[in-house]
Amino acid sequence: MTAQPLQPGRGPTRLDRIEVTGIKAWAHHGVLEEEKRLGQQFEVDVTLHLDTAPAGASDALSRTVNYAEAAAAVHEEMTGGPYDLVETLAERIATRILTDTGHPLVRRVGIRVHKPSAPVGLPVGSVTVSIERDAAPISAVLAVGTNLGEREQHLQDALAHLAATDGIEIAWTGPVLETVPVGGPAGQGSFLNSVIGVRTVLGPFALLRAAQDAEHAAHRERLVRWGPRTLDVDVITYGDWVSDDPELTVPHPRAHERAFVLAPWHAACPQAMLPGQGPVDALLARAEDREGLRPGPALEGFGLS
């Protein structure tokens, strides 16, 4: 397994776009004192780069960006300041979209700021500053488990699949534990479980698809809830993002009570926190299934903190 370090702008080459153009505001940006005192009309175009497929397939606004909110955020930044430079205004808008209004779905943003009355001393239409900025990588935690077939190979294949996915970098891995089944039908074989910490520039639903692709490669079949499976890859956390989407609920709603998730996570990251629940070590101490944990096989690529 060789994970390629994330590079600025590295990630999915095909992102969809939502464009909101011609956002107008009277503002007071400029180097000259008269520009700040009198003000002038500015105009901004914003391009939001994201994966719109989850929203398109479900007709759910929660899976995309509300462009009315994005336009309102742009207008608010336009009327802030004042700034000497249009470049500063463009940066402020980009930061607002990537870290607030569009977070975490928007993975890239394009900003065009038009200054129609720029004092350049010549008859010109306008001065325009255009920038593109990428969202910062997100730290996420994935849980992997298997109790059918070549269990060790399934875990190693899952790790290799994630490491080879463009936009994902393996940051750390927990040790492999052998665990008794929790829930589901009786008579199942024991599981091999671990956790994988990643840094990713993928959006949350794209990361979920990468996890599902790894399951599909292991011929995962969803026949019985919590039943035996060749491979289970769950998104436990995605940064500090909180979602109650039925397809992707994060933090994972049962992670705080599952020792087979908490124990390998704590072994790799002793100071880890589960958003909304608290320190992982304290949660592990209360997990009812902690007595069913045993050391698993030493697998290459796992147990790296």
Secondary structure, DSSP 4 states (H G I P E B T S, - for coil): --PPPP-TT-S-S--EEEEEEEEEEEE--SSSHHHHHH-EEEEEEEEEEE--HHHHHHT-GGGS--HHHHHHHHHHHHTS---S-HHHHHHHHHHHIIIIITTTT--EEEEEEEETT---SS--S-EEEEEEEEPPPEEEEEEEEE-SSSHHHHHHHHHHHHHHSTTEEEEEEPPPEEE---SSSTTPPPEEEEEEEEEE-S-HHHHHHHHHHHHHHTT----STT---S-EEEEEEETT--EE-SS-EES-TTGGG-HHHHHHHHHH-TT-EETTTEEHHHHHHH-GGGGGEEE----TT-S--
